Amino acid sequence: MAGTATQIGHGLAKVLGIKLHYRNPQNLDTPTQGESVYSVLSADSFVEHEPTSWEWIQSVVPNGGGILRWAYNLFPFTHWIDRYNVQWLYGDLVAGITVGCVVVPQSMAYAKLALLPPEFGLYSSFMGVLIYWFFATSKDITIGPVAVMSTITGNVVDKVGKSHPEFEAHYVASALAVIAGAIICFIGLVRAGWIVDFISLAAISAFMTGSALNIAVAQVPALMGITGFSNREATYKVVINILKHLGRSKRDAAMGFKHAGAPQVNKPIIQSFASKLPASVIVLLIEHIAIAKSFGRVNNYTIDPSQEMVAIGVTNLLGPFLGAYPATGSFSRTAIKSKAGVRTPFAGVITAVVVLLAIYALPAVFFYIPNSALSAVIIHAVGDLITPPNTVYQFWRISPLEVIIFFAGVLVTIFSSIENGIYTTICVSVAVLLFRVVKAQGRFMGKVRVHSVVGDHVLNDGGKGSGQGKDGRIPQSDTDGNVRNVFLPLEHADGSNPQIEPESPYPGIFIYRFSEGFNYPNANHYLDYMVATIFKQTRRTNPNTYGKLGDRPWNDPGPRRGRVEDHSDRPTLKAIILDFSSVNNIDITSVQHLIDVRNQLDRYATPDKVDWHLACINNRWTKRALASAGFGYPAPAGESLTFKRWKPIFSVAEIGGHSSAAAAAENIENEKELKRQTTEDTERASVSKRRAKDSDAIAKDDASSSESGDFVQSIKASKAYTSGSTVRVAVVQGLNMPLFHVDLTSALQSAIANTERRAELEGKGGI
């Protein structure tokens, strides 16, 4: 009995004209001679239920346990800190001290790139390594000032200083860190770390290479003591100015320490660098995540990009309170830390102690470091960021188009700016991705019979080999039992051997595979190609569709006067099999395109109906969407009298598989029973075993014109449904959607069976 809410909902739907039960055209609850009775006679039947909106809401909205796990995972150090031991401490001490010795001169040098006094580099390094270990999912990463981000910060400071001289440089840098950190922290907290996956490796490599060249060239004037021009112009201009002023080379000296400052964030400061904020956020993200992923793969652990964003965000939010400017992961220091044998993220605390010692105990040691030495440190550090020629060649071998993107990014960085180089590579990469999605090419598939060969032996079903004949021929005895069907593109677009010609599935039946998803950007391109190919290879079912020349549409005017259009050698369109193996989700637009094509092809095949079989669907929501559009079911009997009795073909499989506990227990019981039986019983058991061997074959309905009772008995006696079978089987997919198939083989078998069934009925006069 339906509840009150359900009744109200059904009544409202009726008033609004919403059809709630339009997807049961064959009255599938009642078996007929044309369908399998497995759904009502077998205890192991399966009816697939559609997903509901409430299920989706439950899957995306966190419950109480999910919120607790989210909060627990915000602090990954709690997962391992209680098992910290002396051996780990030793490794962290060595790595922490080693990195500390490197980070001090590097951070002071990078502060120079940011147009800040050197002590601000030390502040940033101290806060980076101290805070990161609380949130880290990588043991190798070292957060602190880096060359590229320092250069971006310097560009921001330089721009704001010209337009708003009242803002001190370190206030601008600290405000930039707070705002960028807040944005990144938010992205991490909502677990949207997947956003960085839209930035390709070619874009990252171009950004790193171009930035390294830009930074290295900009440090040459300080290295050689050349003054009189700006080193923040385009790279090629700096090179020209260096060559012009080579005669004025000299030695230059150093700097001193100042106190850290608190951040001041207000609307005028934010507005002054708002245009630079996107580039700053991108640089903070891609450099850190790329490095963390790389070292995670090298050292066999997996990072959480969202959690890493939280770490970067919190570091840049809190760092400015001690005078820090934007910081992110450093490639050179991370590499040193990894090589030094770091064991846990706690090594960052050791590095923080070293940096703290440099800030308070050793200022005099660093006071006399000359600018030329700092410039040399920077040039040496950024050298590791340049992509080696061999790597570029490997890029070319993999994807020549992306190498063009790589060089475009490098050239734009050299002749314009780092920010423009970043935008160029990302935009072009996204454009290429969209083009590939929109222009994804579907493939028509054909069937090929293949054998598995090891050495000179053809493998049989048991994995054992039989001899192979001369000249690559297979013995006749092996050509039937030890063969399987695979499906290859008819035009060999996959690079398969052109000497092997895939067989057309069946006259009038087409297998079409979506190569790269099926959504609104590419649905039209996919289906236009499919329809055009079908029209070229088939003919209309009714050649007299257009009685007069004037009845023909303008876009199909037919042959010229005096010529006869004869396509009698072509088959009529019978069925289409769609391979959804590469499709995860579909949308309204793609389904509507599919409906339009179905209607178009039904008119083309009138008075018949085109059967649509869909194979390898991986997503329940995709099935629901297709079923909502009327796919997955046979043509209604009222619309096609010759298809009154359809032949569903279901794939069945052993419950639990061969190695399951249930199957093992059942086998033991069967063996005991066999020992107790008489000779006659033993013979019956032998027959049962032979039936069990075929129990995973696809069950076919031998529809006949006999009475319903005889039909049911014949089905019950078939091998797939025999109760005496030693292995229990069940259908793999739901009986309620018979035209959704587990693989292409079952889809093709069903399409052929129903095509032949239709031809048989037409031969009998449409009974």
VOSE-203275 format. One line per 4 residues: number of its first residue (from 1); their letters; for each residue x, y, z of C-alpha. Coordinates in steps of 0.5 Angstrom, whole numbers. Each point is the difference from the previous one (the first is absolute). Layout:
// residues N
NUM = A = X,Y,Z  ...;
***
This chain:
// residues 767
1 = MAGT = 0,0,0  3,7,-2  1,5,5  -4,6,1;
5 = ATQI = 6,4,-3  1,-4,-6  -7,0,-2  0,8,1;
9 = GHGL = 6,0,-5  -3,-5,-5  -6,4,0  4,7,-1;
13 = AKVL = 3,-4,-6  -6,-2,-3  -3,8,0  7,2,-3;
17 = GIKL = 0,-5,-5  6,-3,2  1,-8,-2  2,-4,6;
21 = HYRN = 0,-7,-3  1,1,-7  6,-4,0  -3,-7,0;
25 = PQNL = -2,-1,-7  0,-8,0  -3,-1,7  6,-3,3;
29 = DTPT = -3,-2,6  -4,-6,-4  5,-5,-4  -3,-1,-7;
33 = QGES = 3,-5,-5  4,5,-3  4,1,7  4,-4,5;
37 = VYSV = -4,-3,6  7,1,4  -3,6,3  -6,-4,4;
41 = LSAD = 3,-7,0  7,1,3  2,1,7  6,4,-3;
45 = SFVE = -4,5,-4  2,7,0  -3,6,-1  4,7,-1;
49 = HEPT = -3,6,4  1,7,-2  4,4,4  -4,6,3;
53 = SWEW = 2,7,2  0,-1,7  5,-5,-1  4,5,-4;
57 = IQSV = -1,5,6  3,-5,5  6,-1,-4  2,7,0;
61 = VPNG = -2,3,6  4,-2,6  -3,-4,6  2,1,7;
65 = GGIL = 6,-5,-1  2,3,-6  1,7,3  4,-4,6;
69 = RWAY = 4,-3,-5  1,7,-4  2,3,6  5,-6,2;
73 = NLFP = 3,0,-7  2,8,1  5,-2,5  4,-6,-4;
77 = FTHW = 6,0,6  -5,-3,4  0,-6,-4  7,-2,2;
81 = IDRY = 3,5,5  -2,-5,6  5,-5,-4  6,4,0;
85 = NVQW = 6,-3,1  8,1,1  1,-2,-7  -4,4,-3;
89 = LYGD = 2,6,4  7,-1,-2  -2,0,-7  -4,6,1;
93 = LVAG = 6,4,4  5,-2,-6  -5,3,-5  -2,6,4;
97 = ITVG = 7,2,1  2,-1,-7  -6,4,-3  1,6,5;
101 = CVVV = 7,1,-2  -3,1,-7  -6,4,1  3,5,4;
105 = PQSM = 4,3,-6  -5,-2,-5  -6,4,4  4,6,1;
109 = AYAK = 2,0,-8  -7,-1,-2  -2,6,5  4,4,-5;
113 = LALL = -4,-2,-6  -7,2,4  3,7,1  1,-1,8;
117 = PPEF = 5,0,5  3,-7,1  -2,-1,6  -7,-1,-2;
121 = GLYS = 2,-6,-4  2,-3,6  -7,2,3  -3,-4,-5;
125 = SFMG = 4,-6,0  -1,-1,8  -7,1,-1  0,-5,-6;
129 = VLIY = 3,-6,3  -3,1,7  -7,0,-2  0,-5,-6;
133 = WFFA = 2,-6,4  -7,1,4  -4,-1,-7  5,-4,-4;
137 = TSKD = -2,-6,-4  8,0,-3  6,-1,4  4,3,-5;
141 = ITIG = -3,7,-2  4,6,3  -5,6,0  4,7,0;
145 = PVAV = 2,5,-5  1,-2,-7  3,4,-6  -6,0,-4;
149 = MSTI = -5,2,5  5,5,3  0,3,-7  -7,1,-1;
153 = TGNV = 0,3,7  5,5,-2  -4,2,-6  -6,1,4;
157 = VDKV = 4,4,5  3,4,-6  -7,1,-3  -3,2,6;
161 = GKSH = 6,5,2  -1,4,-6  -7,1,0  -1,0,8;
165 = PEFE = 7,2,3  -3,1,7  -1,-7,1  7,-3,2;
169 = AHYV = 3,-6,-3  -1,-6,5  -7,2,2  -2,-1,-8;
173 = ASAL = 4,-7,0  -4,-2,7  -7,2,-3  2,-4,-6;
177 = AVIA = 1,-6,4  -6,1,4  -5,1,-5  3,-6,-5;
181 = GAII = 1,-4,6  -7,1,2  -2,-2,-7  4,-7,0;
185 = CFIG = -2,-2,7  -8,1,-2  2,-4,-6  3,-6,4;
189 = LVRA = -5,0,6  -6,-1,-5  5,-6,-3  0,3,-7;
193 = GWIV = 7,-2,-1  -1,-3,-7  -1,7,-3  8,0,-1;
197 = DFIS = -1,-6,-4  -2,5,-6  7,2,0  4,-4,-5;
201 = LAAI = 7,-3,1  2,4,-6  -3,7,3  4,-2,6;
205 = SAFM = 6,-1,-3  0,6,-5  -2,4,6  6,-2,4;
209 = TGSA = 5,0,-6  -2,7,-2  0,3,7  7,-3,2;
213 = LNIA = 3,3,-6  -4,7,2  3,-1,7  7,-2,-2;
217 = VAQV = 1,6,-5  -3,5,5  6,-2,5  5,1,-5;
221 = PALM = 1,8,1  0,-1,7  5,-6,0  5,5,-5;
225 = GITG = -2,6,4  -3,3,-6  -5,6,1  -4,5,-4;
229 = FSNR = -6,-4,-2  -6,-4,3  1,-7,0  -7,-1,0;
233 = EATY = -2,1,-7  -1,-5,-5  6,-5,0  2,1,-7;
237 = KVVI = 1,8,2  4,-2,6  5,-4,-4  0,6,-5;
241 = NILK = 2,5,6  5,-5,3  4,0,-7  -1,7,0;
245 = HLGR = 3,1,7  5,-5,0  6,5,1  -3,3,7;
249 = SKRD = 1,-7,4  2,1,7  -1,-3,7  -6,1,4;
253 = AAMG = -1,-1,8  -5,-2,4  -6,1,5  -2,-1,7;
257 = FKHA = -6,-2,4  -6,3,2  -6,-2,5  -6,-3,-3;
261 = GAPQ = -7,3,-1  -7,-1,1  -5,-1,-6  -4,6,-2;
265 = VNKP = -6,-2,-5  -5,5,-2  -4,1,-6  5,5,-3;
269 = IIQS = 6,-5,0  -4,-5,-3  -3,4,-5  8,2,-2;
273 = FASK = 2,-7,-1  -7,-4,-2  2,0,-8  6,-4,3;
277 = LPAS = -4,-5,4  -2,-5,-5  8,-1,-2  2,-1,8;
281 = VIVL = -5,-5,1  2,-4,-6  7,0,2  -1,-2,7;
285 = LIEH = -4,-6,-2  3,-3,-6  7,1,3  -1,-3,6;
289 = IAIA = -5,-6,-2  4,-2,-6  6,-1,5  -4,-3,5;
293 = KSFG = -3,-5,-5  7,-1,-3  4,-2,6  -6,-4,3;
297 = RVNN = 0,-5,-6  8,0,0  -1,-2,8  -6,-4,-1;
301 = YTID = -5,4,4  -6,3,-2  -2,8,1  -7,3,1;
305 = PSQE = 0,6,-4  -5,3,4  3,-1,6  7,3,-3;
309 = MVAI = -4,6,-2  -3,1,7  8,0,3  2,5,-6;
313 = GVTN = -6,4,2  1,0,8  7,1,-1  -1,7,-4;
317 = LLGP = -6,2,5  4,-1,6  7,2,-3  -1,7,-1;
321 = FLGA = -1,1,7  8,-1,1  1,4,-6  0,-5,-5;
325 = YPAT = -2,1,-8  -3,-6,-4  3,-7,0  -1,-6,-3;
329 = GSFS = 4,-7,-1  7,1,-2  3,-5,-5  7,0,1;
333 = RTAI = -1,0,8  -5,-6,-1  5,-4,-4  6,1,5;
337 = KSKA = -5,-2,6  -2,-6,-4  7,-2,-1  2,1,7;
341 = GVRT = -4,-5,2  -6,4,3  -5,-5,4  -6,4,2;
345 = PFAG = -2,7,-1  2,2,7  7,1,-3  -3,7,-2;
349 = VITA = 0,2,8  8,-2,0  1,5,-6  -4,5,3;
353 = VVVL = 4,0,6  6,1,-5  -3,6,-3  -2,3,7;
357 = LAIY = 7,0,2  2,3,-6  -5,6,1  2,1,7;
361 = ALPA = 7,-3,2  4,1,-7  -2,7,-3  8,2,0;
365 = VFFY = 1,-6,-4  -4,2,-6  0,7,0  6,0,-4;
369 = IPNS = -3,-4,-6  1,4,-6  -6,0,-5  4,-3,-5;
373 = ALSA = 1,-6,4  -8,0,1  -1,0,-7  5,-6,-1;
377 = VIIH = -4,-4,4  -7,2,-3  3,-2,-7  3,-6,2;
381 = AVGD = -7,-2,4  -4,2,-6  4,-4,-5  -3,-7,2;
385 = LITP = -7,3,-2  2,0,-7  -3,-6,-4  6,-4,-3;
389 = PNTV = 0,-1,-8  -1,-7,1  -7,1,4  -2,4,-6;
393 = YQFW = 2,-5,-5  -4,-5,4  -6,5,0  0,0,-7;
397 = RISP = 0,-7,-1  -6,0,5  -4,6,-3  3,4,-5;
401 = LEVI = -6,5,1  2,1,7  7,2,-2  -2,6,-4;
405 = IFFA = -4,2,6  6,-1,5  4,5,-5  -5,5,-1;
409 = GVLV = 0,0,8  7,1,0  0,5,-5  -5,4,3;
413 = TIFS = 3,0,7  7,3,-3  -3,5,-5  -6,2,5;
417 = SIEN = 0,-2,7  -1,-6,4  -8,2,2  -1,0,-8;
421 = GIYT = 4,-7,-1  -4,-3,5  -7,2,-3  2,-2,-7;
425 = TICV = 2,-7,2  -6,-1,4  -5,3,-5  3,-4,-6;
429 = SVAV = 0,-6,4  -7,1,2  -2,2,-7  4,-7,-3;
433 = LLFR = -4,-4,5  -7,3,-2  2,-1,-7  1,-7,1;
437 = VVKA = -6,-1,4  -4,3,-5  3,-3,-6  0,-7,3;
441 = QGRF = 0,-5,-5  -5,-6,0  2,-7,-3  -4,-5,-3;
445 = MGKV = 2,-7,2  1,-7,-3  1,-7,3  6,-4,0;
449 = RVHS = 1,-7,2  7,0,4  4,-6,3  5,1,6;
453 = VVGD = 7,-2,-2  6,-2,5  6,-2,-4  -2,-5,-5;
457 = HVLN = -6,-2,3  -7,2,0  -3,1,7  -7,-4,1;
461 = DGGK = -5,2,6  4,-3,5  6,4,-1  4,-6,-3;
465 = GSGQ = 3,0,-7  -1,-4,-6  4,0,-6  0,5,-6;
469 = GKDG = 1,-2,-7  5,3,-5  0,6,-3  -4,3,6;
473 = RIPQ = -6,-4,-2  -4,-3,6  -2,-7,0  -7,-1,-2;
477 = SDTD = -2,-3,7  1,6,3  -3,5,-4  -7,-1,3;
481 = GNVR = 1,-1,8  5,4,2  -2,7,-4  -3,6,3;
485 = NVFL = -3,6,-4  3,7,1  -2,6,-3  5,5,-4;
489 = PLEH = -2,6,-4  -2,-1,-7  5,5,-3  6,-2,4;
493 = ADGS = 1,6,4  3,-3,6  6,-2,-4  -2,-8,0;
497 = NPQI = 3,-4,-6  -4,2,-7  1,-7,-2  -6,-2,5;
501 = EPES = -6,2,-3  -6,1,6  -6,-3,-2  -6,4,-1;
505 = PYPG = -5,-2,6  -6,-2,-4  -3,3,-6  -4,7,2;
509 = IFIY = 3,-1,7  5,5,3  5,1,6  2,7,1;
513 = RFSE = 5,2,6  0,6,3  8,2,1  0,5,5;
517 = GFNY = -6,1,4  -7,2,-2  -2,7,2  -3,7,-3;
521 = PNAN = 6,2,-3  1,-6,-4  -7,-3,-1  -1,3,-6;
525 = HYLD = 6,-2,-4  0,-7,2  -7,-1,-2  1,4,-7;
529 = YMVA = 5,-5,-2  -3,-6,3  -7,2,-4  4,2,-7;
533 = TIFK = 4,-7,0  -6,-4,1  -4,4,-5  6,-2,-5;
537 = QTRR = 0,-7,2  -7,-2,0  -7,2,-4  -7,2,2;
541 = TNPN = -4,-6,2  -6,3,-4  3,2,-7  -7,3,-2;
545 = TYGK = 0,5,6  0,6,-5  -5,-1,-5  1,6,-4;
549 = LGDR = 6,4,-1  -3,6,3  -1,-4,7  8,-1,1;
553 = PWND = 3,5,5  4,6,-3  7,-3,3  -2,-7,-3;
557 = PGPR = -2,1,-7  2,-7,-2  3,-1,-7  1,4,-6;
561 = RGRV = -6,0,-5  1,-6,-5  4,-4,6  -3,-6,4;
565 = EDHS = 2,0,7  2,-7,2  3,-2,7  -3,-7,-1;
569 = DRPT = 7,-3,2  0,3,7  -4,-3,6  -6,4,4;
573 = LKAI = 2,3,7  -2,-5,5  4,2,6  5,4,4;
577 = ILDF = 4,-2,5  4,6,4  6,-2,4  0,5,7;
581 = SSVN = 6,-3,2  4,7,0  -6,4,3  -1,1,7;
585 = NIDI = -6,5,0  -5,3,-5  -4,6,0  -7,3,-2;
589 = TSVQ = 3,3,-7  4,-7,-2  -6,-4,2  -5,5,-4;
593 = HLID = 5,-1,-6  -1,-8,1  -7,1,0  0,4,-7;
597 = VRNQ = 4,-5,-3  -4,-6,2  -6,4,-3  4,2,-6;
601 = LDRY = 2,-8,-1  -7,-2,1  -3,4,-5  6,-3,-5;
605 = ATPD = -2,-7,2  -7,1,0  -5,-4,0  5,-4,4;
609 = KVDW = 3,2,7  8,1,1  2,-4,6  5,4,5;
613 = HLAC = 5,-5,4  4,4,5  6,-4,3  5,1,5;
617 = INNR = -3,6,4  4,1,6  -5,5,4  -7,-1,3;
621 = WTKR = -1,7,-1  1,-1,-7  -4,-6,-1  -6,4,4;
625 = ALAS = 1,6,-5  0,-5,-6  -6,-4,3  -4,7,1;
629 = AGFG = 1,1,-8  -3,-6,-1  6,-4,-2  2,-7,3;
633 = YPAP = -7,-3,-2  -3,-3,-6  -4,4,-5  -8,0,3;
637 = AGES = -4,-6,-3  -5,5,-2  5,4,-5  3,-6,-3;
641 = LTFK = -4,-6,-1  5,-4,-3  4,1,6  -5,-3,5;
645 = RWKP = 4,-5,3  7,2,1  6,-4,2  4,2,6;
649 = IFSV = 7,-3,1  2,1,7  7,-1,3  1,-5,6;
653 = AEIG = 5,-1,4  2,-5,6  -2,3,7  6,2,4;
657 = GHSS = 5,-3,-6  4,-6,0  4,1,6  -6,3,5;
661 = AAAA = -1,-4,7  -7,-1,-3  2,-4,-6  5,-4,4;
665 = AENI = -5,-2,5  -5,-2,-5  6,-4,-4  1,-4,7;
669 = ENEK = -7,-1,0  -1,-3,-7  6,-4,1  -3,-4,6;
673 = ELKR = -7,0,-3  4,-4,-6  3,-5,4  -7,-2,3;
677 = QTTE = -3,-1,-6  -1,-6,-5  3,-1,-6  -6,3,-4;
681 = DTER = 0,6,5  8,1,-2  -2,0,-7  -5,5,1;
685 = ASVS = 5,4,4  5,0,-6  -5,3,-4  -1,5,5;
689 = KRRA = 7,2,0  0,1,-8  -6,4,1  4,4,5;
693 = KDSD = 6,1,-5  -5,4,-4  -3,4,6  3,6,-2;
697 = AIAK = -2,0,-7  -5,6,-2  -7,-3,1  -4,1,-7;
701 = DDAS = -8,-1,0  -2,-5,-5  -6,4,-1  -5,-5,-4;
705 = SSES = -8,0,-2  -1,-5,5  -5,1,6  3,4,6;
709 = GDFV = 0,-6,5  5,-4,-5  4,7,-1  1,0,7;
713 = QSIK = 2,-7,1  5,0,-6  3,6,4  1,-3,6;
717 = ASKA = 3,-6,-3  5,4,-3  8,0,2  0,7,3;
721 = YTSG = -6,-1,4  1,-8,2  -1,0,8  4,-6,0;
725 = STVR = 6,4,-2  6,-1,5  1,8,-1  -5,5,2;
729 = VAVV = 0,6,-5  -4,6,-1  -1,6,-5  6,5,0;
733 = QGLN = -4,6,-2  -8,2,2  -5,-4,-4  -4,6,0;
737 = MPLF = 4,3,-5  2,-5,-5  3,4,-5  5,2,4;
741 = HVDL = 6,-5,0  6,-1,4  5,-1,-6  0,1,-8;
745 = TSAL = -1,-7,-1  -6,-1,4  -3,6,-4  2,-3,-7;
749 = QSAI = -3,-6,2  -7,3,2  0,5,-6  1,-6,-5;
753 = ANTE = -5,-5,4  -5,6,-1  1,2,-7  0,-8,-2;
757 = RRAE = -7,0,4  -3,6,-3  2,-3,-7  -3,-7,2;
761 = LEGK = -6,4,2  -1,4,-6  1,-7,-4  -6,-2,4;
765 = GGI = -4,6,-2  1,4,7  -3,-5,4;
***
